[in-house]
Amino acid sequence: MSHLTGFKHTGELEVFHNMLLKYAPKRQHYLGMRARLQLAALDHNRNVYREQATTKKDPRWTAAFSKRKKDWIARKVFQAKQYGFRQDLMKLVLKRAASGRWVCGQHVLRDAETEVPPNIPPVELGSKDALVESRISRYANRDV
């Protein structure tokens, strides 16, 4: 146990967090947030242990600059991600919808899960140009 406590590699966790941002951006809240997080976990788990891609016979590599080593390093190029699990999920969703057990549009979440958290703005973002114009006109008449 003493050997395990000194080393904390977080690379895979950082990769998973980047995957979460693909499905559920930080600054947006959706009623289907739980489903988005679960979809991100499925995507990550299905593609996390991909093999190194190859040409006809040789493994593929790419060059990247390492800020830590301050020099170029070789990085593996991995096989393309597989998204077949999405089609499998859609088939299950359609099968469940056809069963008649769930009606399209039926509310299946508890009320507590539909509340918007306090860190999400309660007002939609308007035009960025209007915001900039408002700020500029606010400071236009000031003596600096």
C-alpha positions as a Python dict, from the first residue, in 0.01 Angstrom:
ca = {
    (1, 'M'): (0, 0, 0),
    (2, 'S'): (286, 241, 71),
    (3, 'H'): (398, 213, -294),
    (4, 'L'): (50, 301, -421),
    (5, 'T'): (8, 620, -220),
    (6, 'G'): (313, 793, -368),
    (7, 'F'): (203, 773, -731),
    (8, 'K'): (-119, 924, -864),
    (9, 'H'): (-140, 912, -1242),
    (10, 'T'): (-448, 1104, -1359),
    (11, 'G'): (-410, 1077, -1736),
    (12, 'E'): (-710, 849, -1793),
    (13, 'L'): (-925, 1063, -1563),
    (14, 'E'): (-835, 1374, -1764),
    (15, 'V'): (-925, 1192, -2087),
    (16, 'F'): (-1261, 1098, -1935),
    (17, 'H'): (-1325, 1457, -1826),
    (18, 'N'): (-1259, 1575, -2183),
    (19, 'M'): (-1510, 1313, -2300),
    (20, 'L'): (-1767, 1457, -2056),
    (21, 'L'): (-1726, 1802, -2212),
    (22, 'K'): (-1813, 1656, -2553),
    (23, 'Y'): (-2150, 1531, -2430),
    (24, 'A'): (-2229, 1777, -2150),
    (25, 'P'): (-2067, 2123, -2168),
    (26, 'K'): (-1997, 2285, -1830),
    (27, 'R'): (-2200, 2601, -1875),
    (28, 'Q'): (-2519, 2441, -2002),
    (29, 'H'): (-2776, 2249, -1806),
    (30, 'Y'): (-3008, 2000, -1967),
    (31, 'L'): (-3297, 1799, -1834),
    (32, 'G'): (-3118, 1496, -1977),
    (33, 'M'): (-2789, 1566, -1798),
    (34, 'R'): (-2779, 1225, -1631),
    (35, 'A'): (-2831, 1055, -1966),
    (36, 'R'): (-2556, 1267, -2122),
    (37, 'L'): (-2312, 1173, -1846),
    (38, 'Q'): (-2401, 805, -1883),
    (39, 'L'): (-2353, 828, -2259),
    (40, 'A'): (-2009, 985, -2204),
    (41, 'A'): (-1916, 702, -1967),
    (42, 'L'): (-2029, 440, -2221),
    (43, 'D'): (-1831, 611, -2498),
    (44, 'H'): (-1521, 630, -2281),
    (45, 'N'): (-1544, 269, -2163),
    (46, 'R'): (-1595, 135, -2516),
    (47, 'N'): (-1294, 322, -2657),
    (48, 'V'): (-1044, 354, -2373),
    (49, 'Y'): (-830, 51, -2461),
    (50, 'R'): (-793, 97, -2835),
    (51, 'E'): (-496, -64, -3006),
    (52, 'Q'): (-225, 133, -3180),
    (53, 'A'): (-313, 198, -3544),
    (54, 'T'): (-90, 50, -3810),
    (55, 'T'): (-8, 106, -4172),
    (56, 'K'): (2, -214, -4377),
    (57, 'K'): (270, -353, -4144),
    (58, 'D'): (418, -80, -3923),
    (59, 'P'): (270, 90, -3615),
    (60, 'R'): (165, 454, -3664),
    (61, 'W'): (324, 740, -3471),
    (62, 'T'): (292, 1117, -3459),
    (63, 'A'): (527, 1385, -3330),
    (64, 'A'): (429, 1615, -3044),
    (65, 'F'): (620, 1878, -2852),
    (66, 'S'): (654, 1804, -2480),
    (67, 'K'): (644, 2112, -2259),
    (68, 'R'): (795, 1912, -1974),
    (69, 'K'): (1090, 1776, -2170),
    (70, 'K'): (1109, 2084, -2393),
    (71, 'D'): (1170, 1860, -2691),
    (72, 'W'): (979, 1660, -2950),
    (73, 'I'): (848, 1315, -2857),
    (74, 'A'): (680, 1032, -3046),
    (75, 'R'): (317, 953, -2959),
    (76, 'K'): (116, 651, -3063),
    (77, 'V'): (-169, 698, -3310),
    (78, 'F'): (-462, 485, -3199),
    (79, 'Q'): (-729, 311, -3404),
    (80, 'A'): (-1041, 511, -3486),
    (81, 'K'): (-1310, 521, -3220),
    (82, 'Q'): (-1606, 287, -3253),
    (83, 'Y'): (-1957, 425, -3208),
    (84, 'G'): (-2162, 110, -3275),
    (85, 'F'): (-2294, 118, -2919),
    (86, 'R'): (-2503, 422, -3013),
    (87, 'Q'): (-2701, 224, -3270),
    (88, 'D'): (-2750, -54, -3013),
    (89, 'L'): (-2885, 201, -2765),
    (90, 'M'): (-3120, 350, -3024),
    (91, 'K'): (-3257, 4, -3104),
    (92, 'L'): (-3325, -52, -2733),
    (93, 'V'): (-3493, 290, -2703),
    (94, 'L'): (-3717, 221, -3004),
    (95, 'K'): (-3801, -125, -2873),
    (96, 'R'): (-3896, 21, -2536),
    (97, 'A'): (-4105, 293, -2702),
    (98, 'A'): (-4284, 32, -2914),
    (99, 'S'): (-4369, -171, -2603),
    (100, 'G'): (-4619, 97, -2502),
    (101, 'R'): (-4480, 112, -2150),
    (102, 'W'): (-4348, 465, -2206),
    (103, 'V'): (-4525, 736, -2401),
    (104, 'C'): (-4316, 985, -2596),
    (105, 'G'): (-4291, 1308, -2396),
    (106, 'Q'): (-4384, 1142, -2069),
    (107, 'H'): (-4207, 1299, -1773),
    (108, 'V'): (-3995, 1028, -1611),
    (109, 'L'): (-3758, 1237, -1397),
    (110, 'R'): (-3823, 1340, -1039),
    (111, 'D'): (-3898, 1710, -991),
    (112, 'A'): (-3568, 1768, -803),
    (113, 'E'): (-3373, 1660, -1113),
    (114, 'T'): (-3540, 1919, -1335),
    (115, 'E'): (-3442, 2221, -1126),
    (116, 'V'): (-3170, 2439, -1273),
    (117, 'P'): (-2867, 2463, -1042),
    (118, 'P'): (-2788, 2809, -899),
    (119, 'N'): (-2462, 2842, -1095),
    (120, 'I'): (-2643, 2838, -1430),
    (121, 'P'): (-2777, 3179, -1544),
    (122, 'P'): (-3158, 3188, -1535),
    (123, 'V'): (-3168, 3415, -1842),
    (124, 'E'): (-3073, 3308, -2196),
    (125, 'L'): (-2774, 3482, -2354),
    (126, 'G'): (-2887, 3744, -2600),
    (127, 'S'): (-2689, 3894, -2885),
    (128, 'K'): (-2318, 3931, -2814),
    (129, 'D'): (-2308, 4237, -3038),
    (130, 'A'): (-2580, 4402, -2829),
    (131, 'L'): (-2382, 4332, -2510),
    (132, 'V'): (-2067, 4485, -2657),
    (133, 'E'): (-2259, 4788, -2785),
    (134, 'S'): (-2421, 4835, -2444),
    (135, 'R'): (-2083, 4828, -2270),
    (136, 'I'): (-1920, 5065, -2517),
    (137, 'S'): (-2208, 5315, -2499),
    (138, 'R'): (-2200, 5298, -2118),
    (139, 'Y'): (-1838, 5407, -2109),
    (140, 'A'): (-1845, 5640, -2413),
    (141, 'N'): (-1953, 5948, -2217),
    (142, 'R'): (-1706, 5903, -1929),
    (143, 'D'): (-1407, 6128, -1885),
    (144, 'V'): (-1108, 5906, -1843),
}
